[in-house]
Amino acid sequence: MKKTFLLTLLLCLGFTVTKAQQGTKERVKVHSRALEGNLIGDPADRDVTVYLPPTYQTDPERNFPVLYMLHGFTDTDSQWFGWEDHWINLQKVIEQSLSAGTSKEMIVVMPNAYNKFKGSMYASSATIGDWETFVTQELVSYIDSKYRTLANKNSRGLAGHSMGGYGTLRLGMKYPQVYSAIYALSPCCMDGGASTNPEMISKLENMTPDQLDNASFGEIAALATSAAFAPNPQNPPFYLDLPAKDGSPSQEIINKITANRTLTIIDQYIPNLKRLKAIGMDAGTEDRSISAATKKLHEVLESYQIEHLYESYEGDHLNRIAERIETKALPFFSEHLTFQEHTVSEIIENGGTGQYPAIMTSESSLPTHTLFRPQNIEAFGGTDKLPLIAWGNGACYDSPWEHVNFLNEIASHGFLVVAIGTMPKQTDVRSKSQKLLDAIDWAIAQNNDPNSPYYQKIDTKHIAVSGMSCGGLQTIEVADDPRISTVGVFNSGVLGNPGGGMSGLPQVTKEQLQRIKVPTLYLLGGESDIAYGNGMDDFSRINHIPVFVGNLDVGHGGTYAQPYGGEFARVALNWYQWQLKGDEEAGKLFTGDSPALGKSEGWVVENKNMD
């Protein structure tokens, strides 16, 4: 009675009582072919805890993003998820964050990486098994097949603590096609060498398998490290090499171990890190070497101009991890993962003038882009496939809103156009050049996926990358990708001073023009186009490939918004038909000493290497 009265009084006084939002958890067995036959005899059937958010059961039509969490050394998924007492209960942490409104609902998955040496390092070796394949491929495939996930990289995140933080960085930078966002909490093992303490090495050399449970933390950590990075199938009972032998350091083994330190190898994976949508990391100031190494990682990413979140806070290796997950990591993924399947379709200008009436649409498997394609894609396949055009927008906007007439018209002639950003325009944040490559990655994956409506309908051997203004700079920045067949740079050109334009411009240099290896089309708006000088200077510098420049006195805005994209659409279409479909008649517009386009009213043209 007193409790009821107190609750009523609180409500009358304007206080709210928040009930924790509760989901469910289940522990399943996942068989891994990649872990079969590991030399230490660990089971290939792995325990995995899966947390399902509150509305997973109540809304059967809803799909969810997935956060893969990696636990630390000596820990297990069972401990982290409250199946047994531990210093953290991840389910409670998740639900506190949901109740506080700081995070969104997502599926959270944690594999048990505890092995004979108390931790796999999330690495791959004959001794411990192929953990990289298990985590990044087999586990992801299992979860996507058994649960209602948003089964694409944009809705998939990776995070971990300590050894799990190391695993997050290792797998995140090696497999950017799997995850779009990563967050490392107090990541271990990023720098340093290997312990060659004679007393410890001597003890390990004489240790037997039945003594492992009594090994000290340092001893078992040394074995786990060597098992992951210095395996030796000829050296039972642990099938590994230690960093010293008979009291003397072994530089070969030390090198194998240090070659797997994050800060040693990170420079090799900078292109992959740039493919990630979001990177986060933090460490407590009392976490000694881990705090220093995390700061160093932050400095390396800064030196490569890779956007990321880095925080240093008062705390040690454990005491604030639950709080950091609740208030930092989960909100981070709530911001950066894609949470809804959202399809928007619209017929633009009655589908265009081409043989294949087009549609502007979006795909849940690529929610960061807008597609322009023939409405009836069943008409394509076999020898008649859709060449791909990846498009970057003016001002590097994350929306093709200025170019819909132009792009729709191109698509109506039998092309798949994948433009950066969404329709309608939702943000003024500038997009990254990587999104052009994301479009290519997506198209290739869809073409190879038997479950995709685009299966075997995309001509992945004929790919164009094009863009207008800032999007033209994005095009030049990625133009050396070997998958690209041709390039289109419209109302654009490399600035003489790359840092002198508006903020957010790709930092492209004139030297990068020499990396372009495929035929290139420049379309400019004449001398009144603010990009005219830069574009013409580019043309003067390009002498090693076929290159064409056409000028029409329409200024920087081109003709994209005119009905059916105007003259720029007509000219660009002929270029794509020639370069991507082999239409030699269309090619006559650009070739020879007197290109046919030069005879069209208003056009001033030049070409090189197009005899």
N, C-alpha and C positions, 0 to 999 in steps of 0.2 A: 504493500500500500504506500509506504513512504517513497519507494523507488518510482512508482507510478506518478505520485504527486510531484516529485522532483522533476521528472521528465516533462510533465505538463507545464510546470512553472517555467522551465528553461525555454520551452517553445513559445510560451506567452510573452516572455521577455525578449524574444527575437533571436535567441540562440538556435543554431542548427546543430543537429546531431548527425554526423557523417558515418554511415555504415560502410565498412570496408567492402570493396567489390571483390567477390571471390570467384576464382576460376577453378579449374580442376587440374590435377597432375596425374600422369601415369608413367609407369616404368616398363619399357618394352625391351625385347631382345632384337638386335639387328645383326644379321649375319654379314660378315665381311669377307669376300673372296680375297681382298687385298691383304688381309691379315692372316690368311691361311698359311701354314707352314713356317711361321716365324720360329727362329731357332731357340728362343727361350720357352716355347711351349705355351704362350698365353692363348686363351680361347679366342677364336674368331667370331664367336657370338658375343656381342658387346651390349652391356646394359646402357640404355639411353633414357633419360628423363625428359618427358614432353609436357610442358605447361600449356594448357588451353585457356584462353581468356574468358571472362564471364559470359560474353554473348556468343561464344562458340556453340554452345548447346541450344541457346534460345533463338538464334537466327541462322537456320540451316542454309540460307541462301548466301550467306556472307563468307568471303574468303579473307585471309589474313596474311600480312607479311610475317616473316620468320627471322628471329634473332637467334643465332647460334652462339652459345656461351661456352667458353673453355675454362675449366677449373685449373687450379694450380697444382704444383708438385706436392705429393703425398695426400692430396685431397681426392674426393670422388664426387660423382653426381649425386649419390645418395646423401652424402653429408651436406652438400650445397642446397639441396631441395628439401631438407627437413625430414627425410626418411629416417635419419638418425640425428642425435644431437651434434651440433657443430657451432663454430663461431659465427656462422651466417645461415639464414634461412631465406633463400632466394625467392620463394613463393611469397613470403610475407613482404619482402622488399618490393616486388613487382606490384602487389596489391595495395601497398601503402602509396606508391607512386600513382597508381590509377585513382585511388580515392582522393588524393591531393589534386588531381587534375593536371599533373605535370607530364603525364605520358599517355600514349594511346594504346589500345589493345593490340597485342601481337602474340603470336605463338613463340615460345622460348624453348629451345632444345639444348640439352647438355649431354654429350657422350661421356661415358666413363673411360678416362684415359689412364687410369691407375693400372700399372702392369707389375711384373716381377720386381722391377727396380723403382716402383712407386711413381712412375711418370714417364710418358712416352715422348715428351718434348714436341709432340705433334709433328714429328719428323718421320722419315722413311729409311729403313735399313733392313738388311736380311735378318738381323738379330731380333728386332722388335716388330717387324712387319711394316707394311706401307700405310702409315697413318695418314699421310697427305691425301692419298686416294680415298681412303675410308671417309675422312671428314668432308672433303670438298666434292666428292662425286657420289659415293655409295650412300652416305647418310642423307645427303640432300635429295637424291632420287627417292629414297625410302620415304622421307617426310613428305615430299611433294605427291607421292602416290597414295599415301595413307591418310593424309589430312587435307583440309580445305585451305590450301596455301595460295598466295599469289606467286606463282611459280616462275619468277623471273628475277634477274639480278637486282633490279631496281627496288625490289621488295625483300631483299635478303641482306642481313647484316651479320657481322662477326665481332665478338667482344670476348675478352678474357682477362683474368687476373694472374699476375706473377708468371709461372710457366705458361698459363693460358694467354697472358698478354704477349709473351714471346711468340706463342703459336698464332695469335691474331695477326701480328706483324708479318710473320713468316708466310702464312697462308694468304693473307690479304694482298701482299705485294707479289706473290707468285700466281695468284688466281683471281685477277680483277674481273674476269668474265663470269665469276660465280657470285661475288659479293659487290655491293655498291658502296657500302659504308663500313668502317671498322673503328673500334675504340679499344685501346690498350690501357688497362689499369695496372700500375706498378709493374710494368713488364720486366722480367728478369733476363739475364743471359745475353744482353745486347753487346757487351764488350768484355775485355779481359782475355786472359789466356786460359791455361788449364793448370790445375794444382799438381805439383810434382813433389809434394811433401814426402820425404823418404819413409818416414814412419807409417804414414797412411798408405802409401803405395805398397809397402811390404805387407801390410795387413791385408790389403785387397788381393794381392797376388796369391795369398795363401787361404783366402776365404772360400768356403764351400757354400752351395746353395742353401743348406739348412741353417746357415748363419745370417742370411740376409735380413731376417726380421729383427735381429739385434744390432744391425749396423747403425752407426751414427748418421745424422743428417748429411754431414759432409761426405761420408763414405758412400752412402747410397746415391747421393747426387753425382759423385764422380763416376760411379758405375752407369747411371742413367745417361749421363752425357756421352760417355764412350760408346755405350750401346747404340745411341742414336747417330753419332757422327764418326765413330771409328770402329765399325763392326769388323769382325774377323771370323768367318765360318770355320776356320781351322784352329780356333783357340777355345776349346771347351774349358770349364763348364758354362762360362758366361758369354762366350763368342764375341769378344771385344778386345781391343788393345787399349792399355792404359797409357797416359802421357809420359810415363817413365817405366823403366825396366831395370831390375837389379840395381836400383839406386841411382841410375843415370837417366836424365831427361831424354825423351825421344822426340826430336824436333818434327819428324814426319807426322807423328800422331798429334802433337800440339798444333801443327798447321791444319790438320783435318778438323780439329775442334774449333779453332779460331776462325776458320773459313766459314763457319756457320753462325758466327756472331752477327747480330743484326747490323751493327754499325760497320762491320767489315764488308758486308755484301750489298748494302743498301744502294750504292751507286749503280749497281748493275740493274736495279729494278725501278729506276726513276720513271721511265715511260709507263710502266704498269701502275705505279702509284698515282700518276697523273690521270689514269683512267678511272680511279675511284671517285665517287661523288663527294665523299666526306671522310675525313680522317680525324680521330680524336685520341688524346693520350693525357694521362696525368700520373703524378706520383707525389707521395708525401715527403716533406723536407727531411724527416728523420729516417728516411729509408736509405740513407747513405748512398752507396754506389748506384743503386737503381735510380734515385733522384737525379744524380749527376748524368747518368747515361740517357735518361729520358730528356733532359734538357739538351744534351748533345744531339739527340735525334731531332728535336725541335729545330735546332740551329741548322742541321743539314737540310731539312725540308724547306726552311726559310731561304737557304742559299739557292735552292732550285725553284724558288717561287711557287711552291706547292701549298695551296691553302690548307690549313688544318687548325684544329683546336688544341691548345696546350695549356695546362694549368698545373702549377705547383702549389701545394697546400700544406698546412701544418698537420702532420700526422705521420704514422709509421707504416709498416707493410700491411697491417691488418685492421687497425683500430677504426678507420673511417671508410672502409671499402663498401659496406652496405649502404652507407649514406651517399657515397659517390655514385653508386649504381642507381639509387633511387632518384637523386637530384641532378645528376649530370649525364650518365650513360643512357638511361632509358629516355629522357627528354631529347637527347641527341639523336637517337634512332627514330623517335617520334617525329622529329623535324625532317630527317633526311631520307627515310624510307618512303616508298609509295604505298598508300594505304587503301586505295579504292580502285576497283576496276571501273573505268570511266570512259565510255565510248560516245563520241559526238560525231555525227555524220551530217553532211549538208551537200546538196547539189549546187554547184557554183555555175552560173551562166549556162543553165540547161545542159551542163556536162561538157561544155567546150565544143569545138568545131571538128574534132577528129573522128576517126572511125569508131572509137571506143568511148562512148560517153563516160565521163569521169565523175568521181565522188571525192570529196574531202572527208576524211575520217580519222579516227584514232584507234589504237590497239592497246588492250590491257597489258600485252606483253612488252609494249614500248610506250608507256604513258608520258614520256618526256618529249615526244615528237608528234608531228602531224603528218598523215599520209595523204597523198593525192594519187589515185590509181583508177584504172577502168572499173566501172561498177561491176561488170561481169568478169571476174578473174578466172572463171571456169573456161573462158575462151583461150586461155594461155596454157602452155605446156608443150612437151615434146620439142620440136624445133622452133616453136614460136613462143619465146619466153619474154618476160618483162625486163629490159635493162634497168639498172638502178641509177638514180640521180640523188645524191645526198646534198642538201641545200642549207646554206647559212644565211641568216637574215641581215638586213640593214641595221646598223647600230649594235650588231650582235644581240638583238632582242631575242628573248626566249619565246618568240611567237612569229609565225610567218604572215601576220595580218596584213602587211603591206604588199604581199606578193601573191595573194590567193588566185587572182585572175590569171597571172602568168604561169604559175605552177600547175593550176588545173588544166590550162590549155595544153601544156606539154604532156601531162598524163593522158589526155584524151587521144593521143596518137600512139598509145601503147607503151607507156613508160610507168615505172613505179618511182614516184618522187617522195622521199622521206625528208621532211623539213624539220629543223631544230625547233623545239618549243611547242606550245599548246595553242589551241583556238577555243575560246577567245583568249586574247592576251591577258595574263594574270599578274604579271610582275614586270618591273623595270630593271630587274637584275640582269646583267649581261651574261650571256651563255659562254661556254668554253668550247674551244675548237674540237676537243675530244668528242663532243656530241656528233660531229660528222662521222668519226670512226665508229661511234656507238651505232649509228644508223647502218653502217656497213656490216658490223658484227651481227646486228639483229637480222638483217636480210639474209645473210649467209646461214644463220642458225635456223631461220624459218624455212628456207629452201631445203634444208636437210632434215627437217622434222616431219615425219609421216603424219603427225597429228595436226599439223598446221594447214590452214587453208591455202597457204602460199607454197606448199610442198611441190618442189620441182617445177615451179612456175616463174622463178626469178632467174634471170641470166646473170649469174654471179661472176662471169668472165668479162662482162662489159659494164663497168661502173664509172660514173662521172661524179666528180665533186665540184660544186659550184657555189657561188655566193655573191651577194651584192654588198658593196661598201665595206663595212666591218666584216661582214660574212665573206667577202672576197679575201680579206686578210686571213681569216680562219681557213679558207680553202688553201691558200699558199702555205700556211703553217703545216698542213697535213698532206700536202700534195706529193710527198716522196713515198707515201705508202704504196708498196708494190702491187696492191690489189686494184689500184686506180688506173683506168684506161685513158681518161681525158680530164681536162681541167677547164672550168669556166670562171673567169674573174670579171665581174660586172660592176661598173662605176666604182672602181677600186684600184689600188696600187700601193706598193710598199712605200711608207713614209721615209724621207731622207733621214729624219730623226725619229727612230721607232718609238721613243718615249714622249714625243712631242704632241701627240694627238689627245683625244678625249680619254678619260680614265677607262680602264677595262679593255682597251684595244690589245689584240695579240701583239706581242713584241717581236714582230717579223722583221728581218733584215734583208737588205738587197742580196747578200750572199746566198740566202736561202732560195733565190730564184734558180740558182744553178743546180739545185737538187731536184727540180722538176724534170721528169724523164719522159713525159707524154705530151701529145699535141695539146696546145693551150689556146683558148679563145679569150680575148679581151673585148668587152663592149663598154664604150664610154659615151658620156653625154655631151661631147664636144667641149670647147674651151670654157664654157660656162659651168661645166661639171667641176666641183671642187677636187675631184680625184683625177682630173685630166692630166695634170703635170706628173703625178706619181705613176699613173698607168702608162703614159707614153714613155717615161723614163724606164719603167720595167721592160717595155717592148724593145727599147734600144739596147738593153743589156742582155736580152735573151737571144742567143745566136746558135744554141746547140740543139734545139728541137723545133719542130714545126710550130709556128706561132702566128696568130692572126689578130689584128686590132681593127675594130670598126668604130667610127665615131658618128653619132647622130646628134644634132644640136637640140637636145631636149633637157640639158642640165643634169644635175645629180639624181633626180628622182626617176630617170628613165621613163619607160612606158608601162611599167608593171601593172599599174592600176587602171590602165585603159582597157576597153573591152577586149577580152581574150588576150590580154597581155601586150597588145600593140606590136610595134615593129620589133622590139627586143625579143618577144616570144617567137615571132616568125623566124628571126635569124638564129636564135638559140636552138629552136626546134630543128632547123636544117643541120646545124652542127651536130646535135645529138643523133639525128637519123644517119648522118654520115659516119660519125665516130663509133657509135654504139650498135648500129644496125647494118652498117656496110653499104648505105645508099649512096652510090657514086654520083648520081644525079644531084642529090642534095649537096654533095661535096663541091660541085662546080661553083657554088656561091662563094667559095673561099680560095680556090686553087688557081694556079697560073699567074702569068704576068698581069693579067687584067681580070681579076675576080668578078664574078657576076654581081655580087653585092654592090660593087662600086658603081654599077649602072643604075642602081635603085635611087630614087629621089632622096637627096639629103645625106646619103652615106658617103663618108670619106674613109678609105680602107688602105691598109698595108699588110703585107705578109712576108714571111721568111720561111725558107725550106719547104715550100709547098708547090714545087714545080710538078 
